[in-house]
Amino acid sequence: MTVQHLQNCLKCSVLSISLLFLQTVRGQNDYNGVESAVGQYAMTVSPEVVVLVHKDGKTVYQHEGQNLKIKTEAPIASCSKWLTAALVMIMVDEGRLSLDDKVSKYIPLLENYSKGFITIRQCLSHTTGIEADLPGLASFMERRRFSTLQEEVDHIIRTKAIETNAGTAFRYSGTGLNIAGRVLEIISKKSFDRLISEKLLRPLGMKNTSFTPEAGAINPSGGARSSATDYMNFLDMILNKGMFNGRRILSEASVAEMQKAQFPGLPVTWTPAVAQGYDYGLGEWIQEKGSDGRTTVVSSPGLFGTWPWADLGRGYTAIVFEKGVLKEQNRTYYLRIKEAIDAVMK
């Protein structure tokens, strides 16, 4: 190698290292707005918060609290609904049930209490018309008196009133998802927590996620524990239209059906303040739509402060993972974080 050739190589190496350094600095600066929004959340809502952002399946932004880390397990409340709906759709993909099956096909007891017309689809979209469970933390306390999901669902069937005809009004609650979860137990002859582990959690590498309760009955609508890293695997699968690490988890058609507004325009009996104005798909909120009416952002905020979402339009996933209690004003800070992330991703 000549001296001139060696000098040219050294110059190229220096230039490459300089460009790499500048690229890294640029990447860090791009997230200054996100860091500011997360900082506001930490000061105003809770200092113990995790924020993760994935692009192309890789972490592009990460924030941890002092005691709450990306792999810390915590209850995720209604974020569980998205997982449960996905499990139902896996069973649909396998041909073991249909969304428009009447639930009474699997639980004949419904026929005896004027509830035989309710469908699986209505269970996943909060349009069963059945009187809702108690609001907020009260529902968790009530559920502790049941030892099995069967016991709870039988209680719902026998004692809960029909407030509206099925499919005629939207009333957010855990009732429908828990009925659907019981149907899955009957079809599979397995407990719900075992079935979802086999069909969804293990294939997604969600090792720190479980529906197995510490006390009381299994709760498909709000009883999961998970971590930010685990839930991001699920979100990445949703963003990739049912694929995860080269493996098909859900059919593309099932993912699309989950993201479709199921009963738009229905009167709303009750909806959480943080989700007011959003349509509902199957187990997930339709948080944003494009000018053509197509779903662009789906999410599933939970009572204990965790808010996961997949931005289909901008091609990223994110989660704000917390262990507090969701309050109406939290929505402002969640959306500020999302707007800051959107600004980077556009």
N, C-alpha and C positions, 0 to 999 in steps of 0.2 A: 504494500500500500504506500503511495507517495505521500510526501508531507502535505501537498496541496489537497489530496483526497482526504487525509486525516482531518485537516482543518475544516473542510466542508462538512464532514460527518459530525464534528463537534458543534458546528454552527447549527446544523439541523436538529441535533439533540437538545441544545439549549432552547431553540425556538419551540420544539415540541413540548418541553417541560414548561415553558412560559405559557403556551396556549392552554395546557392542561390546568395550570394554576389559575389562569384567568377564568377558565370555564367553571372551576370549582367555586371561585369567589362569586361569579355571576349566579350560580345555582343557589348559593347561600343568600345572596341579596334578593333573589326572586321571592323568597319566603319571608321577607321582613314584614310584609303586611299581614301574613298569616300569624307570625310570631306575635305581632301587636294585638291581633284579635284574640288569640289564645291567652295572652297576658291579661286582657280585659276580663275574659271569662274566669281566669284563675283568681283574680282580685275580687270579682263581683259575685260569682256563683260558688266556686269551690277551688281551692289551690290544688286539691288532689284530683287531677284530671289527666287522662291520656288522650292524645290526638294522633291518629295515624292516617297517612294518605298514601295510596298505592297508584302507580301508573305503570301499565304493562306488567302488572303482577309484582312490581318491586316497590319498596318503600322509598318515597321521595321526600317525605317529611315525617318527623317523629317528635313528640313532646311527651314527657313523663312527669308525674308528680314526685314528691319526695318518697312517698310510701306506696303510691299506686303506679305500677309498672305495666309495660305492654303485655306481660304474661300473667299478671295478677288475675285470679279468678274472682268473680263477683256476680251477684244476681243481676239479670238483665231484664226482668219483668216482661213487658210486652214485645220486646225484641224477639222473644221466643216465638211469637205468632208467625213470623216470617219463616222460621225453621220448620214449624209444624205444617204450614201450607206447602212448603217444598216437599216434605215427606209425603203428604197426600198426593202431590203431583207425580212423585216417583211411582206410587202405587197405581196411579192413572196410566202412566207410561207402560207399566207392566200388565195393564189390562185387567187389574183386579177390582177396579171399581170405576164408575163414571161420575163426573162432577154433577150431572143431572139425575143421578140415582136418588130416589127418596131414601132418607135415612131409615125409615121404617122397614126397608128391605133387610136391614142388618139388625135393627133394634125394634122388633114388633111392638114393644110396650108403648111406643109413641102413638100407635093407632088407638089405644084405649083412652088417651088424654087429648084427643083432637089436635094432635101434632104430626099426624102421619103424612102430611103433604110437604114437609120441609125437605129440602135437598141438600146434598153435600156442598154445592156451590153457595147456597145461602148461609150455610154454617161458616164458610171461609170469608164471607163478605158482610157479616153482621146484619143480615136481613132475614133472620129466622122469625122475627116477630115475638119471640119468647121474652118474657120479663128478664131484665138484665141482672147480673150478679151485683152485689154491693159495690159502691164506688171506691177506688183507691185502695189503701191499705186494709180497709175493712174486709174486702173480698179474700185477702190472704188469711186473715184470722178466721173467717167463716170456713174456709176450705180445710183448715186443720182438723175439723171434726170428722172428716171423711178419711177412711183408711185406704180406699182404692178409687180409681177413676170410675169404675163401674158403679160404685156406691154413690158417688157424686152425681153422675149423669142420671141415674135412676131417680135421685132426689129432684133434679131439675125437671125431669119429665113429669113426675107426680105432683110437684108443688108449685112450679113456676107458671104464672098465668100467660095466656096469649094476649099481647097488647095490641098487635096489628097483624093483619094477614101476611103470611110469608111473602117476601119480595116486594112489599109495598112501602117500606120505610127502613131507614138506616139507623141502627142503634148500636154504637160501639160497646163491646163488652167481651168477656172471656167465655160466655156461654157456648156460642157456636163452635169455636175452635176446640173446646173440650169435648163436645159431642162428636166432632169429627175424629178427634184423637181416640175416643172409645171405639168408633167404627173400625179404625185401623187395628186396634187390639183384637177385635172380633174376627176380622178377616185373616190376620196373620197368626192368631193364637199365641201371640207374644205380648208382653207388657210394652207399653208405649216407649218407656225409656230404653229398653233393650232394642226395640225395632228401629228407633231413630238413630241409635248408635251404630247399628249394623248397616243401615241403608244410606245414612247421610253423614254423620259425624266422623266415623272412621275413614270413609273414602275421601273426605275433605281434610284429613289430618288434624281434626279439631280435638286434640287429646285432652284439653282442659275444659271441655264442655260436656255438660250432663243435665238430664232432666230428672235424675234420681233424687227424690226429696229427702231432706233431713227429718221431716215430720209430715204427717198427713199424706194426702193422695198426690199422685203424679199430676202435674198441672201443665198440659200442652200449651195453654194460652199465655202463661206467664211464669212458669216455674224453672226455667233454665238458668244455669250458671255458666259463664263463659269468660273469655279474656279478649282483649282487643285484637291480639294476633290471630286467635282462633276465628273470631267473627269475620275478620278481613278475608280469610280463605273462602268463607261462604259468599261474601260480597264479590270477590273476584270471579267466582263461579257464575254468579248472576250476571255480571258485566260481560263475561265471555259466553253468554247464551247457553249455559249449562255444562261447559267444559271446565275441567280443573286439572292442571298438570298432564294434559293429553288424554284424560279419561272423561268419558261422558257420564255426568251425574244426573242431569235432567235433559229431556229433549228440548230442542229450541222452541218447539211449539208450546210446551208447558211453561217455559220461562215467559214467553210472549203473552200467554193467557193470564199469568199472574200479574202482569203489568198492564192489563186492560181494565179500564174502569168498568166494573161489573153492572152497576145499576145507577148510572149518572142521572141526576135530576130528581132522585127520590127525596121526599121530605126527610129531614134529619131530626130524629128524636133527641139524640145526644151524641156529642163528639168531644174529645179532649180539646182544651183551649189551644194547645200547641199545634194541633193539626186542623184547626178550623179553616175551611176554604179548600181543603184537599179532597180529591176523589179517592176512592178505595178500590183496590184490585182484589187479589186473593192473598190475604195475610200481610199486605203491605200498602202503604199510602202512596198515592201518585202525587208527588210533591211539586213537580213542574211538568208543563207540556210545551211543545213547540208550537209555532204559528199554525202548523197543519193539524194540530190537535193530538199529535202523537206524544206518548209518554217519554219524557227525557230524564226525569229524576225520580227514583223510588226510594222509600225510606221506611223505617219502623221504630220510631222513638219509644222508649220504655219509661215506666213510672220512676225508676231509680236513677234517671238522668242520662242514660246512654242513648245516643242518637246515631245509628248507622245509615249510610246512604250510598247508592250507586248512581253516578252521573253518566247516563248512557250517551248523552250528546257530546260531552267533553272527554269521555273515555277514561274516567278515574273512579276510584272508590275511596271512602273515608269513613272514619268513626270518631265520635267524641264519646269517650268511655269514662263513666263517672259512677260514684256510689252514693250520691245524695238522693233527693226526692225532686222529681220534675215539677217545676213551677211554670206558670204561664209566661212570666218574664224571661225564662230561660230561652224561649224561642228567639228572642231578639239577638242573644249572644251566639246561639247556634248559627243563625243565618248570617251574622257578621263573619263568623269563621268560614262558612261556605262561600260567601262572596269574595273573601280574600283568596281562598283556594282557586275559585273560578277565574279570578284575575290572572293567576299564574298559568292556568291550564288553557286559556283561550288561544 
